[in-house]
């Protein structure tokens, strides 16, 4: 029964995203790791933005490779194609590009497909935050050598666990299955480890934000929490829940886009700078810049007033102690604000969030 449900989900995802193969795994991080190892990349570098969740960077490290951090565009906070090509021209050790569609908006997938082809590198499309989004009416997750989805905590479809790896080439299947079989099963202490990780991560993030010692703060985390990111687990119940939620995906995305459009139209202030608005985005979050310098103080004052707001993400290269200058990434890390776009939010709740943001900026922004 379990295998039938999982096979049904894999077939449904492959069909929906125009892929020949889909392999359901424990989480999105595991899927990225499997993509890199199944492709047989044994050494080298993977281009990735630094404005990003830690998880994809950990996957690169677990695969025995090194992240090559490249700057973003401030228009949409996505990996910059021109800066990526500058790196590809100079660094012959780059073997792959990891393109995250950050915050539920599309990166310039056409440009990156061209770059991957021109320089002979693999392209992994990280659609973990962008399930349901599209690029020129073609769904994200249907591009590149591999594409990755996540169904974990706070994602577009959230069943608390699970990921998917989609691809077309038959040649990857034997190594993919072997690498997944070689992983340990999920630990019984998994949830306890999550709590420990979050406690330590947010402690380090607090040190970073207060201007304490910054360089290399996160460097020991990948090995310390490897069993949290790489494990073998995918159940019948998980597959069934995802199948049920996929039936509602069009509605969920339509509601998120409506909520994002409401924010874009009504969230107006001298201190706010909006990103480009992607009408085909999934809007995992609605993100914007606040030009004031006291970012985290402002966010705390919004949270006190019951607004769900975050400042994801601090520049990853800083936390790993990589001594490079990524001007746009560092600006975004100091000025980004993210508001929830959950389908459950009413227009009244959205307006309340907007009012609070305006009030806090009026009173405290400098």
N, C-alpha and C positions, 0 to 999 in steps of 0.2 A: 504493500500500500504506500509506504514511504517513498520507494523508488519511483512508483508510478506518478505520484504527485510532483516530485522533483523533476522528472522527465517532462511532465506536462508544462511546468513553469519554464524550463529551459527551451522547449519548443516554442512556447508563446513569446518569450523574449526575443528569441532568434528571428521569428517571423516579424514581430513588431518593429525590430530595429534592423531588419534587412541583412541579417548575418547568417552565415552558414552554420556556425556553432555557438552554443552558449553553455557555459560551465558554471553552475552555482556553487559558491564557496562560503566560507565562514564570515568574511567581511571584505570591504573594499581594499583595505591595505594588503590582505592576503592575495587578492586578485592582481594587484599591481606587482607584487613580488613574483607571482606565478608567471605573469606576462614576461617579465625580464629574464627569469631563469629558464622558462620553456623556450625562449628564443635563443638560448645558448650564449648569451652575453656573459662572459666570464670576468671581464675587467673593462675598465673605462669609466666614462662619465655620462650622466643623464642630465640634460638641460631641464630646469624647472624654475618656476618663479619662486621668489622668497616670501612673497605675501601669500601665505598658505598655511593650512593645518599641518601639524607635525607628521601625521600618519603617512602620507605619501613619501616624505623624506626618509622616514624609518624604513619603508619598503625598499627604497633604493639601497640603503645601507645593508639591509638584510640580504639583498641579492649580491653583495660583495662589490658594489659599485659606489661611485662618488657623485653626490649632487653637484651640478654646475649651475650656480644661481645666476639668473638673468633678470634684468629689470622689467617692470611692467609699464603699460601706458596709463596715464592718469585719466584718460577719457573714460575707461571702463574697468580699470584694475586688472586687466587680463595681460598675460604674457605678451611682450612686444615682439612682433615678427622681425622688425628691422634689427633690433638689438640681438635677437637670436641668431640672425644670419651673420652678424659681425663676429659672434663667438664661433659659429661653425666654420667660418673662413680661416680662423686663426688656430683653433684647437682640434687637432685630428684625433684626439682621444675620446671625443663625444660619440657615443654609440646609439643614443636614443633621445627623444624629446618627450617629456611628460607634459601634456597640455591640460590643465584643469580648467573647466568652465566654472569659474569662481562665482559664488553667490547666486548661482542659477542662471547666469548669462553666458552667452556663447563667446569663446575665444575665436580668433580669426582662423577658423579651421581650414579654409581654402589656402591661405598663405602658408600654414604649417604643413599641409599635405604637399605643397610645392617644394618647400624647404627639405622635407624628409626625402622626397624623390631626388632632388637635385644633389644632396650631399650623402645619399645612401645611408641614412639613419632610420631607425625604427620610430614610429609615432604611436604613443599610447594616449588615448583620449580618456581623461578622467572626468566622467560625467556624474560623479557621486553626489554633487549638489545640484544637478541640473536635469534630473529625470523628468521627462515631459517637455523640455525645451526643444527648440529646433533652430536650424540655420538654413535660411532660404527654403523653408518649408520641408527640409529633410531632418528627421529627428536626430538630436545629439545622441551619440552612442552608436551611430551607424558609420562612423568614419575611422580612418587610421588602421594600423596593423592590429591593434587591440583596443577595446573600449571597456570601461569599468563602471559598474554601478554599485551603490551601497543602499541597504535598507535598514541601516542602524539608527542609533539615537539621533533624533531631530531631523532626519532626512525627509525628503519629499514624501516618500512612503516609509513610515517608521514602524517596523515590527521589532525593533531593538537589536536585531542581529541580521547577518546575511549580506552577501554580496554576489555579484555576477561578473564573469569575464566573457566577453563576446569577441569573436574573430572569425576569419574565413579560411585560413590555411590549414589543411589536414595535417601537415607535417608537425604542427605543434602539439598534437593530441597526446602521443606517447609520453613525451617528457612532462607535459602538464599533469597528466594523471599520476606519473611517478612522483613528481615533486609534491603533489598534494597528499598522496598516500604517506610520504615520508614525514609529514608534519605530525606533531603530537595532537591527540584529541584535546578538546577544550578542558582546561583544568577545573576541578570542583571549586577552587578558590577564585574563579574568574571575577566574580562580582566584587569580592574583597579587594582584588588587585586593581580593579577599576577605581574604587574609592581611594586606594593608596596613591595611584597615579594622579588622579585629579587633585588630591590634597597637595602633593609635592609640586605638581606643575603650576598650580595657581599660587603657591608660595614663591616659586621662582619668578613667575610673572609679576608678582607684587614687588619683588626686589628689583626687577628690571624697570618697572614703572616709576619706582621711587629714586631711580638714578644710582643704585648701588652697582657693585661689580656686575658687568653684563656679559662680557665675552665668554663664550663657552659654557654658559649656565646649563644648557640642555644636553651637553655632549655625552654624558653617561647614561641618559635615559634609554636610548634604543636597546642596548644590551640588557639593561636592568629590567625592562618590561617587554622583552621579546615575546614571551608566551602570551602576552595580552594581544599582540598584533598578528602573530602567526600561529594558527591552530586549525585543526580539521573538525568542522561541525556544520551540518546543515540538515535540519529535520523536516519531517512531513508537515508538522504544524507550521513551521516557518514558511514552507512553500505554499501551503494552503492560504495562509494570511496574505502573502504577497499577491497571489492570484486574485483573491477577493478585492484587494486594494487597487490592483491594476484596472479593474472594471470601473473604478471611480476616478481614474487618473485625469481624464479630460476635464471633469468638473473641478478637481482640486487645483489644476493649473489655471483654469479660467478664473477661479476665485482669487488665487494668488496674484494673477495679473491685474485683476480689478482692484485689489487692495494696494498693489504697487502703484498703479495709475492714480489712485486717490492720494497717496503720499506725494507722488511727483507733482500733482496739481496744487495741493493745499499746503505742503510743507515748504514755506517760503520765508526766508530770513536773510538779512545782510551777511550773516556768518555762515550760511549754508551754501555749499557748492554741489550741485547734482552731477552724477555720472551720466553718461549717455544712456538713454532709455531704450531698452531692447524689447520690442513688442512681441518677439518670439521667445523671450526668456521665461524660465520657470519661477523665478523670484523666490529662491530659498530664503533670502533676506532682501530687504530694501536697504541699499547702502548709499551713503552720501558722505561728503567731507564737511567738517566744521572747522573753519579757519582759525578759531581761537586756539591758543597754546595749551590751555588747561583741560585737555581732553578727558582724562579719567575722573577729575573732580566733577566735570559737567555730567558725565555718564552716571556717576554715583548719585548726584542730585536728581537725575531723572528716575533712577531705580527706586529711590526713596519715595518717589511719587507714583510708584507702581507701574512704571513703563519698562517693558522688556527691551533692553538695549544692550548691545555689546560693542566692543572695539576690536574685533578680530580682523587682522591678525598682527601680532608683533612680528617684525622681520625675522624670518627663520635664520638667515645667515648670521645675524647678530647673536642669536642664542646658541649657535654652534661655534661661534668664535671665528668665523671666516672674515678675514680682513680685506673686504672690498667695499667700494662705494656704489650703492644702488640708490640714486637720488630719489626717484619716483616711489620706490618701495618704502623708503624710510619716511618720506612725506606721508604716504598713505597710512603707514603704521602709527603715525602721530596724530592723524586727523580723521580716521575712518570711524563712522558710526553705522551700526546695523540695527534695523528695526524688524521685528517679526511680521511676517505676512500670512500667518496661519489662516486657513480657510474658515476657522471658527470665529475669527475676529469680525465683529459687526462694524458697520460704518460709524456708529456711535463710539465704539472703542477706539477706532482709528483716529477719529477727531479728538478724542481725549488725549491720545498719545501726541498728536500734533500740537495741541494746546500746551501740554506740559513742556515739550521741547522748546516751543517759542518762549514760554515763560522763563525757563531756566536760562536760555540764551540771552534774553532781554536783561536778566538780573545779574548773571555771573560771567558771561563771555567777555573776553578782553580783546 
